[in-house]
Amino acid sequence: MDFVLHNPHSILAILKTRPSDVLQIHCPQKEGIWGEIAHFAQKFSIAVASPQRKNFKKNTPSRLNSNFAWVREKSSVCLSTLFDHNQPKSIYLALDCLQDPYNVGSIFRTAAFFGIKGILLTQERSVQLTAQVYEAASGGIEWVPFSLQTNLSQALKVAKKSGIWILGSSVHEGEKWTRIPRDRSWMLILGNEHQGIRHLTQKNCEMLCKIPSQSSINSLNVAVAAGILMAHLTQVEKES
């Protein structure tokens, strides 16, 4: 599948990581980051369409005075490839039936920032990696490998065999997030925006953690909670 992106950071990240998947660029305004995009387009001989509509792919946006690019979606990797990146104290994520594209995109961007090694995605009852997700990720999808799975529980068992511990996030149950040990590799599971992680998923967890509320607001947006937990898990222990 291919789609249109307007976020220049998303487009530039694709140009840097998989330029052959950029099909066409429309770039009438070349200021700032768009100038860098035009440079990469020239470097990789990527078509830069003229403002005449006849030069554009079908279903091209009508805003021909704006900048955008046609790109192919990034491919999912198999579990063995995903866990090849496992090293001592590596951190992975699993998204259990998340449905908001902006949450998923934000989590990808934060995961790229913190050097997360890979993300498991559920195929059913979950948002797909649409243009909205790519736009919200602002390039983050390109720097974090992901694997799309029909059976998350089986994938978690494969992770365990690879030496990865399974950590479930919860609103009410589990250890306080600051007490999560950082002496091992973790797969952090983030659950659905309304129902949290599924019961079957929770059965695969070796530990649950929570972020206790300090006020009458009893829960956080899943993308915000993900950022807090990733920051903790990837923090380097201070030398004594």
MARBA-999876 format. One line per 8 residues: number of its first residue (from 0); their letters; for each residue x, y, z of N, C-alpha, C. Coordinates in pm, 1 decimal. Atoms other than C-alpha are relative to their C-alpha. Example, Ala and Ser with C-alpha at 12.3 -4.5 7.8 and 13.67 -1.06 7.14 Angstrom:
BEGIN
0	AS	89.0 -119.0 0.0 1230.0 -450.0 780.0 90.0 120.0 0.0; -82.0 -119.0 -6.0 1367.0 -106.0 714.0 -77.0 109.0 73.0
***
This chain:
BEGIN
0	MDFVLHNP	84.5 -119.2 0.0 0.0 0.0 0.0 87.8 123.9 0.0; -71.5 -126.3 -5.7 114.6 354.3 -63.2 -98.5 112.1 31.1; 85.6 -109.7 -42.6 -17.0 685.9 66.5 77.5 130.3 -1.1; -57.5 -134.9 2.6 45.5 1059.2 87.1 39.3 42.7 140.2; -44.6 -58.9 -126.3 248.6 1221.2 365.9 30.1 148.2 -22.1; -29.3 -143.0 3.5 272.6 1593.0 441.0 108.4 38.6 101.3; -97.8 -31.8 -104.3 497.9 1583.6 749.7 141.0 -13.7 -56.4; -134.2 9.6 61.3 848.9 1668.9 622.4 95.7 -88.0 78.1
8	HSILAILK	-88.3 85.7 -80.5 1016.4 1487.8 913.3 -24.1 -147.8 -32.2; 31.6 137.8 39.6 835.4 1166.0 819.0 59.8 -30.7 -136.3; -50.2 20.7 135.5 930.6 1207.1 453.3 152.3 -9.0 -0.8; -146.7 -0.1 -3.0 1295.0 1287.1 527.6 52.8 -128.8 61.7; -44.1 124.1 -63.4 1326.3 984.2 757.4 -9.1 -116.9 -98.4; 12.7 106.5 99.7 1199.1 757.1 477.9 108.1 13.6 -106.0; -106.6 -22.8 97.3 1443.7 915.1 232.8 135.1 -48.7 52.7; -128.3 38.9 -58.9 1729.0 841.1 474.4 11.0 -150.9 22.9
16	TRPSDVLQ	-3.6 141.5 -37.0 1630.4 481.1 553.6 -41.4 -94.7 -112.0; 46.9 86.5 109.3 1449.6 342.0 246.9 -47.1 86.7 -118.0; 36.0 -96.2 105.5 1460.8 593.9 -39.6 -75.4 -61.3 -117.6; 70.0 62.6 112.2 1333.7 340.0 -294.0 -150.7 -6.7 22.6; 142.7 1.5 -31.3 995.6 354.3 -115.9 -64.5 137.5 -8.1; 57.4 -132.0 29.2 949.3 724.2 -193.0 -29.2 3.6 -149.0; 40.4 15.8 139.2 753.8 715.6 -518.1 0.5 131.0 -76.4; 9.9 -129.7 67.1 707.6 1083.5 -591.8 -6.2 110.2 104.6
24	IHCPQKEG	0.9 -114.0 -91.8 758.2 1421.6 -428.1 -53.6 122.6 -73.0; 45.3 -130.0 50.8 574.6 1747.7 -483.1 53.3 104.4 95.5; -72.3 -90.3 -89.9 786.0 2028.6 -347.0 17.9 137.4 -63.6; -12.5 -133.9 57.3 706.9 2377.1 -482.6 71.3 98.6 92.6; -63.9 -88.0 -97.6 838.0 2536.6 -161.1 117.6 -74.1 62.8; -120.1 73.5 -39.9 1196.0 2440.5 -78.4 74.8 65.7 115.2; -65.0 -61.9 -114.6 1262.3 2636.9 238.4 22.4 -102.9 110.0; -25.0 81.8 -118.6 1415.3 2472.2 545.9 15.4 -146.9 -32.0
32	IWGEIAHF	-13.6 144.6 13.7 1374.4 2098.1 573.3 -42.8 -49.0 -137.6; 42.0 40.5 134.1 1200.1 2082.8 236.1 112.9 14.4 -101.4; -117.9 -9.7 85.1 1522.2 2197.6 75.5 85.5 -125.0 11.9; -74.9 124.5 -21.3 1693.8 1895.5 231.0 -70.3 -116.6 -68.0; 76.5 104.3 67.1 1414.5 1673.7 100.7 23.3 5.3 -151.0; -24.6 -14.4 143.7 1459.8 1814.2 -251.1 140.2 -47.9 -36.7; -137.9 45.6 23.8 1835.0 1745.1 -223.1 5.5 -152.2 -3.5; 0.5 145.7 -2.6 1774.2 1380.4 -128.4 -73.2 -55.8 -121.7
40	AQKFSIAV	74.6 45.3 116.8 1518.7 1345.9 -407.9 90.4 -0.7 -122.9; -93.1 -7.9 112.6 1779.8 1459.0 -659.2 108.5 -107.1 11.4; -106.5 98.6 -23.8 2046.3 1233.3 -502.8 -44.0 -140.2 -38.2; 49.6 134.9 25.9 1827.6 924.0 -537.7 -87.2 -8.1 -125.7; 73.9 -2.5 127.2 1667.8 1022.4 -870.9 -147.9 -28.0 19.4; 142.4 14.8 -28.3 1320.4 1042.6 -720.7 -76.6 110.0 -72.7; 76.9 -95.3 78.3 1056.7 1210.4 -933.6 -54.9 112.7 86.3; 60.7 -117.8 -62.3 963.6 1562.5 -829.4 -99.4 55.6 -100.7
48	ASPQRKNF	103.8 -31.5 97.0 630.6 1632.7 -1000.0 -17.7 149.3 -16.7; 31.0 -139.5 28.1 543.2 1960.4 -1162.8 -141.9 28.9 42.2; 135.2 -34.0 -48.4 228.5 2151.9 -1060.8 -113.7 -41.3 -91.8; 109.6 43.3 86.0 34.6 2018.6 -1361.4 -56.9 -131.4 51.8; 63.7 118.2 -58.7 -215.7 1765.9 -1232.5 26.2 -125.7 -82.7; -17.8 119.2 82.9 -153.4 1532.7 -1528.4 126.3 -77.4 36.9; -123.5 67.6 -38.2 189.3 1450.7 -1381.6 -11.7 -77.3 130.7; 13.0 57.5 -133.5 49.8 1321.7 -1052.6 -66.0 -137.2 -3.5
56	KKNTPSRL	65.9 127.1 -18.1 -53.2 980.0 -933.9 -148.9 21.7 24.9; 143.3 -8.8 -28.3 -423.3 904.4 -896.4 -23.0 29.9 147.5; 39.5 -33.5 -137.7 -596.4 1033.3 -582.3 97.7 95.1 67.6; -89.6 -99.3 -57.3 -334.6 1305.0 -535.3 -81.3 110.0 66.9; 73.0 -107.5 -66.9 -445.8 1572.9 -285.1 -17.0 121.0 -90.6; 30.1 -115.3 85.8 -601.4 1881.7 -440.8 85.0 120.5 32.5; -79.1 -116.7 -40.7 -369.7 2116.7 -250.7 135.8 -2.0 -71.2; -122.0 11.4 79.0 -111.6 2134.4 -531.0 101.6 109.2 30.9
64	NSNFAWVR	-96.4 -102.2 -40.8 47.6 2444.6 -379.4 70.8 -40.4 128.6; -63.4 47.0 -122.5 149.1 2239.4 -73.0 105.7 -104.4 -33.1; -104.3 100.1 16.6 438.9 2000.8 -22.9 -48.8 -134.2 53.7; 36.4 133.5 -47.3 383.1 1626.7 8.1 79.5 -103.4 -78.6; -68.0 108.9 69.8 517.6 1289.0 -100.5 -87.2 -124.0 -0.8; 60.3 132.6 6.3 379.4 955.3 -216.0 104.1 -100.1 46.6; -95.8 97.2 -53.6 544.7 674.3 -17.6 -66.5 -136.6 16.1; 48.1 133.6 -33.6 513.0 300.4 35.4 7.1 -19.2 150.8
72	EKSSVCLS	-3.9 32.2 -142.5 434.8 166.6 379.9 123.7 -83.8 31.3; -113.6 79.8 -44.5 717.8 8.4 579.5 -46.3 -142.2 29.5; 35.9 140.5 -18.1 720.2 -371.5 596.8 22.8 -45.9 143.7; -16.8 68.9 -128.0 673.1 -573.8 913.6 114.7 -99.9 -11.6; -107.3 99.0 -1.1 962.4 -798.8 1014.6 -46.4 -122.5 78.8; 34.8 120.6 -74.5 947.7 -1155.1 1148.1 56.4 9.2 141.6; -41.9 -5.6 -140.4 997.6 -1226.3 1518.8 149.2 -26.1 16.5; -142.1 30.1 -13.8 1341.8 -1376.2 1471.9 85.0 121.5 -34.9
80	TLFDHNQP	-73.0 -122.7 36.7 1458.4 -1057.3 1300.0 -14.7 104.5 108.7; 24.0 -99.7 -103.5 1299.3 -840.4 1567.6 87.8 -25.1 122.0; -73.0 32.2 -121.7 1469.1 -1022.9 1853.0 149.1 -22.8 -23.3; -144.1 1.6 28.4 1805.6 -1040.0 1676.0 69.5 120.3 62.7; -56.1 -122.1 -58.7 1853.2 -690.7 1822.7 15.8 -11.2 151.3; -2.8 12.3 -145.6 1824.8 -825.5 2177.6 142.8 -7.2 53.5; -127.1 -4.7 -70.8 2124.4 -736.4 2389.9 -33.0 18.3 148.2; 29.8 -23.3 -141.8 2158.2 -710.4 2769.5 -65.3 136.6 22.0
88	KSIYLALD	74.0 -120.9 -35.9 1908.3 -452.2 2897.8 -66.8 68.4 -120.3; 76.4 -54.9 112.3 1732.7 -407.4 2563.5 -145.8 18.8 40.8; 140.8 -26.7 -30.3 1381.3 -261.7 2577.7 -83.0 -11.3 -128.2; 95.6 16.5 108.9 1093.9 -364.8 2350.2 -138.1 46.2 48.3; 138.2 -34.2 -32.2 728.1 -263.9 2335.1 -94.6 -99.1 -68.6; 109.9 70.1 64.6 405.5 -451.3 2261.5 -124.7 84.8 17.4; 121.9 -80.5 -4.1 90.2 -258.9 2174.0 -118.8 -93.6 -14.0; 108.8 97.2 -6.8 -212.6 -466.0 2274.0 -133.3 66.6 -33.6
96	CLQDPYNV	130.3 -49.3 48.4 -509.5 -350.9 2063.1 -18.2 150.4 19.0; 16.6 -145.3 0.1 -441.2 24.2 2059.9 -77.1 41.5 -124.8; 89.2 -35.6 109.3 -694.2 201.9 1838.9 9.7 145.3 -44.9; -13.0 -141.2 38.0 -600.0 570.5 1828.4 128.7 17.9 -80.2; -121.1 -14.1 82.3 -359.4 645.5 1539.8 99.7 100.1 55.8; -91.1 -100.9 -54.5 -218.3 949.3 1717.8 75.4 -53.9 121.0; -71.2 65.8 -109.5 -134.8 742.4 2025.7 110.4 -90.0 -53.2; -99.3 91.9 56.2 41.5 479.5 1816.4 115.3 77.8 -64.2
104	GSIFRTAA	-105.7 -81.2 60.9 230.9 742.6 1617.8 89.3 64.8 103.5; -76.6 -63.1 -107.1 336.0 924.4 1933.7 90.5 -100.4 70.1; -80.5 103.6 -64.7 455.9 599.2 2090.5 119.2 -38.1 -87.5; -111.7 28.9 90.8 666.8 521.5 1782.5 106.3 110.1 6.7; -96.2 -110.1 -6.0 824.4 865.9 1797.4 80.2 -4.3 130.4; -68.3 8.5 -129.1 904.4 830.4 2169.4 92.3 -121.1 4.5; -82.4 121.1 4.1 1034.3 477.1 2111.2 129.4 25.2 -76.9; -120.4 -33.0 76.6 1275.5 607.1 1847.2 92.7 87.6 82.2
112	FFGIKGIL	-79.1 -91.8 -83.0 1391.3 881.1 2085.7 79.1 -75.9 105.9; -63.3 72.9 -109.3 1470.1 632.5 2362.5 74.5 -125.9 -45.7; -77.3 113.2 49.7 1629.8 370.6 2137.9 -63.4 -135.5 25.0; 69.7 127.1 -17.2 1364.1 101.2 2177.6 36.4 -92.9 -116.3; -53.0 92.7 99.4 1477.2 -213.0 1992.1 -103.7 -54.3 -96.7; 102.3 51.8 89.1 1144.8 -317.7 1845.1 -137.3 7.0 63.7; 137.9 -10.1 -47.7 765.6 -309.1 1872.7 -82.8 -112.9 -59.3; 99.2 96.9 43.4 507.4 -587.6 1855.8 -133.8 71.0 -16.5
120	LTQERSVQ	131.1 -58.0 25.5 176.1 -482.7 1702.5 -102.2 -111.9 -17.2; 107.5 96.8 18.6 -152.7 -672.1 1720.4 -77.1 33.0 -127.2; 64.4 -19.6 129.4 -333.3 -723.6 1391.8 -149.7 25.2 12.5; 144.4 -13.2 -14.8 -692.1 -752.1 1512.7 -35.7 102.5 107.2; 51.6 -100.3 -94.3 -891.6 -482.4 1694.4 103.3 108.7 30.2; -105.6 -100.2 -17.2 -600.5 -243.5 1642.7 2.6 92.1 -120.9; -15.6 -91.1 111.9 -538.8 61.9 1431.0 115.2 -48.4 -88.3; -106.9 34.7 92.5 -334.5 -11.0 1121.9 96.2 118.5 -16.0
128	LTAQVYEA	-98.2 -107.2 17.1 -23.4 188.3 1032.5 -36.3 82.9 -123.2; 50.5 -87.1 106.0 -205.3 446.1 823.2 86.8 125.3 -11.4; -70.7 -127.2 16.3 -84.4 782.8 698.4 -7.8 83.4 127.2; 13.6 -74.8 -125.7 -218.9 935.4 1021.9 105.4 -41.6 101.6; -101.0 49.6 -94.3 13.3 714.4 1226.6 137.7 48.4 -41.4; -130.0 -46.0 48.8 313.0 800.1 1007.0 19.6 148.9 26.5; -10.4 -144.2 -22.7 237.3 1171.1 1034.3 25.3 28.9 147.1; -15.3 -22.4 -144.0 203.6 1155.1 1414.4 136.8 -46.3 49.7
136	ASGGIEWV	-130.2 53.3 -41.6 525.1 950.7 1443.4 114.1 91.9 -39.2; -99.7 -99.0 42.3 716.5 1229.5 1265.3 136.2 -63.6 -29.2; -123.6 68.9 36.9 973.8 984.4 1130.9 36.2 -115.2 91.0; -36.6 102.3 -97.6 981.9 755.9 1435.0 -15.3 -142.7 -50.1; 22.4 135.5 50.6 847.1 453.5 1247.1 121.9 -52.3 -74.7; -113.9 42.8 81.0 1156.8 447.8 1027.9 118.1 -49.0 82.4; -116.3 33.6 -81.6 1397.4 400.3 1318.3 -25.5 -112.6 98.4; 33.7 108.6 -92.7 1215.3 126.4 1513.1 -62.5 -114.6 -78.5
144	PFSLQTNL	61.9 113.1 68.9 1154.4 -218.1 1360.2 -125.1 -46.0 72.9; 122.8 48.7 -61.6 809.8 -364.9 1419.6 -41.2 -130.7 -64.6; 50.9 127.1 50.2 640.1 -700.5 1379.6 -149.6 -7.1 26.3; 145.3 6.8 -9.1 268.1 -734.7 1309.7 -40.8 -144.2 25.3; 29.7 135.1 -43.3 127.1 -1039.3 1490.4 -150.4 -23.4 14.7; 140.3 37.8 -20.1 -208.5 -1221.1 1485.6 -21.6 -60.0 138.7; 11.3 62.9 -131.9 -135.9 -1397.1 1817.0 107.9 58.9 91.1; -97.3 -68.6 -84.8 31.2 -1169.9 2072.4 55.5 -93.4 107.2
152	SQALKVAK	-46.2 89.8 -105.7 48.4 -1439.4 2341.8 112.5 -90.6 -48.7; -105.5 85.1 54.9 252.3 -1668.6 2116.4 127.1 80.6 -24.7; -116.2 -85.4 23.7 480.5 -1379.2 2022.5 73.3 30.5 130.3; -62.0 -26.2 -129.6 540.0 -1304.5 2390.6 78.1 -121.6 49.5; -72.8 121.4 -37.6 643.0 -1667.0 2446.4 132.1 -8.5 -75.5; -124.4 -3.9 77.7 899.0 -1629.5 2166.7 96.7 100.9 61.3; -84.0 -101.9 -64.5 1025.0 -1313.3 2336.7 65.7 -55.5 125.9; -54.6 58.9 -122.8 1067.9 -1501.9 2664.5 115.6 -94.8 -31.2
160	KSGIWILG	-105.4 93.5 38.5 1273.1 -1769.6 2489.7 126.1 73.2 -45.9; -114.3 -81.6 41.9 1496.0 -1489.0 2360.8 65.7 73.0 117.3; -58.9 -61.3 -118.8 1571.6 -1382.3 2719.3 -60.7 132.4 39.6; 66.6 -126.9 -28.2 1324.2 -1095.5 2737.6 -108.3 -22.4 105.2; 101.8 6.7 -104.5 1111.1 -1040.4 3049.7 -122.0 81.6 -45.0; 125.2 -63.3 43.5 745.2 -941.1 3003.2 -56.0 85.9 112.9; 46.3 -98.7 -97.2 622.3 -628.3 3182.9 -130.6 61.4 -48.7; 127.9 -58.3 36.8 256.5 -528.4 3172.6 -25.3 131.4 71.0
168	SSVHEGEK	36.3 -126.8 -62.8 138.8 -173.7 3237.5 -147.6 -4.9 39.8; 136.7 5.2 -52.3 -175.6 -127.2 3445.7 -34.1 132.7 66.8; 43.1 -122.2 -67.8 -380.5 157.0 3588.2 3.6 -18.6 151.6; 16.8 18.6 -143.6 -432.9 1.4 3931.9 91.7 -106.6 61.3; -72.7 113.5 -56.0 -225.8 -316.5 3971.6 150.1 12.1 -20.2; -142.8 13.5 22.5 142.6 -392.7 4010.5 86.3 90.9 84.5; -99.0 -80.3 -70.8 459.4 -234.1 4142.4 0.0 144.3 -50.5; -17.9 -137.6 43.5 517.2 139.2 4133.8 108.9 4.5 -107.2
176	WTRIPRDR	-88.1 -0.8 117.1 695.1 226.7 3808.0 146.1 26.2 33.4; -138.5 -29.7 -35.8 1005.6 356.7 3985.7 73.4 -120.7 57.8; -61.3 119.9 -58.4 1065.5 9.6 4133.5 28.5 -108.9 -103.2; -27.9 99.5 103.3 1095.3 -170.5 3801.3 151.9 -15.4 -13.0; -145.3 17.5 12.6 1446.1 -323.5 3792.1 47.4 24.7 -142.8; -54.7 -30.2 131.7 1666.6 -211.7 3504.8 121.8 -87.6 -31.0; -114.4 89.2 16.2 1904.7 -507.8 3514.7 -25.0 -109.7 -102.3; 36.1 105.0 95.6 1742.3 -705.7 3231.9 -66.9 61.6 -122.7
184	SWMLILGN	77.5 -42.5 116.9 1574.9 -685.7 2892.1 -149.0 -13.2 30.6; 144.5 -2.1 -26.0 1204.5 -596.3 2906.3 -78.8 14.0 -130.3; 103.6 -27.1 98.9 906.4 -618.5 2675.6 -113.4 68.6 75.3; 103.8 -78.0 -67.4 673.4 -342.2 2798.2 -128.4 -6.1 -82.0; 128.7 10.7 69.2 308.7 -408.0 2709.1 -89.0 117.5 36.9; 91.1 -112.9 -17.2 76.5 -111.1 2662.1 -136.5 -40.5 -54.8; 131.3 51.0 35.7 -295.1 -184.3 2653.0 -91.2 101.6 -65.2; 104.6 -79.6 64.1 -604.7 -52.0 2481.6 -36.6 123.8 82.7
192	EHQGIRHL	26.8 -128.6 -64.1 -700.4 309.0 2557.5 -111.1 -5.6 105.4; 113.1 5.9 -93.0 -1017.5 206.2 2740.0 3.4 -122.6 92.0; 8.1 124.3 -76.1 -974.5 -152.8 2857.8 135.5 -49.4 51.2; -131.4 44.8 -43.7 -600.3 -183.4 2914.4 43.1 -127.4 -70.3; -45.8 123.7 62.3 -414.1 -504.7 2838.6 -102.3 -111.0 25.9; 96.7 109.1 -11.4 -625.2 -814.7 2780.6 43.1 -100.4 107.2; -27.1 97.3 -106.2 -655.1 -1085.4 3045.8 100.0 -105.4 -45.6; -91.1 101.7 52.0 -480.9 -1343.2 2825.6 141.6 55.9 -13.7
200	TQKNCEML	-131.7 -63.6 9.3 -197.3 -1098.6 2762.9 62.4 11.9 138.0; -50.3 -19.3 -136.2 -165.5 -1026.5 3135.3 54.2 -130.5 58.4; -46.0 129.3 -51.2 -123.3 -1399.1 3205.6 142.9 -29.8 -42.6; -136.4 20.8 47.9 202.0 -1385.5 3007.1 101.4 92.4 67.8; -89.5 -98.0 -61.8 344.1 -1103.7 3220.4 68.6 -57.7 123.6; -73.3 38.8 -119.7 612.8 -1170.8 3477.4 -6.5 107.7 106.8; 11.6 -110.7 -93.9 550.6 -833.6 3637.5 -99.4 101.4 -56.4; 86.9 -111.5 37.5 288.1 -558.0 3633.0 51.4 126.2 67.6
208	CKIPSQSS	-41.4 -126.9 -60.6 361.7 -191.7 3695.8 -109.3 104.3 -19.4; 99.1 -107.1 7.4 155.6 121.4 3752.4 66.9 133.9 28.5; -42.0 -136.7 -30.9 198.0 497.1 3767.6 -107.2 58.5 90.6; 105.1 -45.7 -92.5 9.2 605.1 4081.2 -37.9 146.5 -23.7; 49.3 -136.8 14.7 -205.7 915.4 4054.2 30.4 82.3 125.4; -21.8 -92.3 -111.1 -129.4 1217.8 4270.2 -117.8 95.7 17.5; 115.7 -90.2 -6.0 -473.6 1374.3 4224.0 -127.2 -78.9 -27.8; 128.3 64.8 29.4 -836.2 1302.7 4136.7 -2.0 -58.9 -141.3
216	INSLNVAV	-11.4 60.5 133.0 -728.8 1217.8 3777.6 65.8 -135.6 18.6; -49.9 133.1 -36.7 -683.3 842.7 3799.5 75.4 -73.6 -108.9; -73.2 70.2 105.9 -520.0 759.3 3465.9 64.0 99.7 -95.8; -70.8 -80.0 98.9 -288.3 889.0 3194.8 -34.5 -48.5 -140.6; 4.0 41.1 139.2 -313.5 886.9 2817.8 108.4 -105.7 -21.7; -92.9 111.3 15.3 -141.9 566.4 2702.9 133.7 43.8 -58.8; -126.0 -46.2 58.7 117.6 754.3 2495.9 84.4 73.4 103.4; -72.9 -69.6 -106.2 209.9 971.6 2795.7 58.3 -101.5 97.8
224	AAGILMAH	-48.6 104.5 -89.9 235.5 668.8 3024.8 115.5 -76.6 -63.6; -107.6 70.7 70.6 447.7 494.6 2761.2 130.7 77.9 7.7; -120.2 -82.7 -6.6 691.2 787.0 2758.9 66.1 -4.2 136.5; -53.6 4.8 -136.6 730.1 784.2 3137.8 70.6 -133.6 24.8; -56.1 132.1 -25.0 792.1 409.1 3147.8 124.1 -25.6 -85.3; -119.0 14.9 84.3 1033.8 414.0 2853.7 117.2 79.1 55.4; -107.1 -82.3 -57.0 1230.9 695.0 3015.8 64.2 -71.0 119.1; -53.6 71.7 -115.9 1266.4 488.4 3332.9 80.0 -123.0 -41.7
232	LTQVEKES	-63.7 126.3 37.8 1352.5 159.1 3165.4 131.1 20.4 -74.0; -121.5 -23.5 78.0 1618.9 311.7 2939.5 102.2 85.8 72.9; -91.9 -84.1 -76.4 1780.4 525.7 3209.7 122.8 -81.9 40.7; -123.5 66.2 -35.7 2143.2 434.2 3265.8 24.5 17.2 149.4; -28.9 -7.3 -145.0 2224.7 348.4 3626.3 125.7 81.6 25.5; -117.0 -79.4 -36.2 2462.2 595.0 3789.3 104.7 -87.4 68.5; -107.2 74.4 -63.2 2798.8 456.6 3883.4 21.3 49.7 143.2; -19.7 -36.8 -140.0 2862.9 449.5 4256.6 142.1 49.3 22.6
***
